[in-house]
């Protein structure tokens, strides 16, 4: 049996390059330093120069790698279990202070965990529990940098039967940004939603579509006449983001310069400048 004090002298291969090719690269991919296994770089170099048979190195690695890998696997299992517990808390009924605190804590902790929590959060978007769907959307929107991989699962929620889920999906899509073309139609439909909060977030998210089409521009022009000033403001903002691609919206934006809301007037003016000054 190799011990920490003895096996370092039984390391070695025909050449340093050969050792690096067969062992160093795989170990680096595992995040393991052979120097740390040998005790020090000096001892590693001695082992390489000793040129003992490679078979002993293989035996050494078989003896030392499993415990290291087991530790990593155990840590990953613990993390996955914690994520599962937090996902379960997202689906709690929002009744009473205790449940509310658990939901808020779970949502924030999942966001803090970040990318490791994304697969389970995306799966939660398909949950039968509307609360879980909405809160999973919220958590995904809190993760930085934005999770582009969540967009395909979020788009169908724009037509969800639960208004709260539709709202959270629209908000998160707007936060993530750089949306594909297939997000346009459900967002256009969301602009007609009875809830002004859904409409204003749909208008904002439409401004994040990478390749704006004429139907998007037309829908936002209609939104400039929405009863909510917040919706009108976001519609003007979105049109300005499209620059010269929303040239046809300029007449409607000029009318918005006389809007009753000062914020809408200011946004319309800024958007007109962006559109007319942009290079074709």
Secondary structure, DSSP 4 states (H G I P E B T S, - for coil): ---TTTGGGG---S-HHHHIIIIIHHHHHTT--HHHHHSSHHHHHHHHHH---HHHHHHHHHHHHHHHHHHHHHHHHHHHHHHHHHHHHHTS---HHHHHHHHHHHHHHHHHHTHHHHHHHHHHTT-S-HHHHHHHHHHHHHSSS--GGGHHHHHGGGG-SSHHHHHHHHHHHHHH--B-TTHHHHHHHHTT-SSHHHHHHHHHHHTTBSS--HHHHHHHHHHTT-SSHHHHHHHHHHHHHTGGGGGGGHHHHHHHTT-SSHHHHHHHHHHHHHHHHS--
